C-alpha cells in the first residue's frame, strides 16, 4: 500500500468492504462459513464491513508459515462492533 512502510510485513489484510479477499502482498485464500457476510448496514471504512451473528460464522485460511507469531514480534489490529456487551 502506498505510504505504508510496513506493508511488506503484512501477512493478512482483510478490508471486508466488498468480499473476504486478502489484499496483502502475498494473498491467502479465505473461506467464509456459516452466514458470514459483507454488510453495508455498518462500516468503519468504505461502504461495508464483515458481519458475523455469533452463531457458527467464521473465516478460515489454510496454514501458512506467515502465521507463526511465536517466531518474531507481531501485531494484530481489528475493529469490532459487538451487537451487545453482557456482564460476567
Secondary structure, 3 states (H helix, E strand, C coil): CCCCCCHHHCCCCCCCCCCCCCCCCCCCCCEEECCCEEECCCCCCCCCEEECCCCCCEEECCCCHHHCHHHCCCCCCCCCCCCCCCCC
